Amino acid sequence: MNGSLKQSIKSLWDKLPTFRDSMNKVLTLHVPIKKEIIEASLKDSDFMLATKTTANYYWYKL
């Protein structure tokens, strides 16, 4: 993935206005549905509450 979301995904945001309007206020982590990657992302210190990074869109890849 090139770091941007498909237009079909972005179009869904209009159906969830609260989510859409809050995207710039929260860290959003996109994780592939693979057990190992999910476990690794949950253990990543950059995405923990005490050490969180800036609000943005992130894609977790191994």
C-alpha positions in Angstrom: 0.0 0.0 0.0 1.3 3.5 -0.8 0.1 5.1 2.5 -3.2 6.3 1.3 -6.7 4.8 1.6 -8.8 3.8 -1.3 -11.6 6.2 -2.3 -14.1 3.5 -1.6 -13.0 3.4 2.0 -13.0 7.2 2.4 -16.5 7.2 1.0 -17.7 5.1 4.0 -16.7 8.0 6.3 -19.7 10.0 5.3 -21.8 7.2 6.9 -19.9 7.7 10.1 -19.6 11.5 10.6 -18.4 11.3 14.2 -15.5 9.0 13.2 -14.7 11.1 10.1 -14.6 14.4 12.1 -12.4 12.9 14.8 -9.8 11.3 12.6 -7.4 14.2 13.1 -7.7 13.9 16.9 -6.8 10.3 17.4 -4.2 7.9 16.3 -5.6 5.4 13.8 -3.8 2.2 13.3 -4.6 -0.1 10.4 -3.5 -3.7 11.0 -3.8 -6.6 8.6 -5.9 -9.5 9.9 -3.0 -11.8 10.8 -2.4 -13.0 14.4 1.3 -12.3 14.4 0.9 -8.7 13.1 -1.9 -8.0 15.5 0.2 -9.2 18.4 3.2 -7.2 17.2 1.2 -4.0 16.9 -0.3 -4.4 20.4 3.2 -4.7 21.8 4.6 -1.7 19.8 5.6 1.0 22.3 4.8 3.8 19.8 1.2 2.9 20.0 0.8 2.6 23.8 -1.1 5.2 25.8 1.9 6.4 27.8 4.2 6.7 24.7 1.7 7.4 22.0 2.7 9.1 18.8 0.9 12.0 17.2 -2.6 11.7 15.8 -2.5 10.4 12.2 -3.1 7.4 10.1 -0.7 4.5 10.5 -0.4 1.2 8.6 1.3 -1.6 10.6 3.4 -3.9 8.4 5.9 -6.6 9.1 
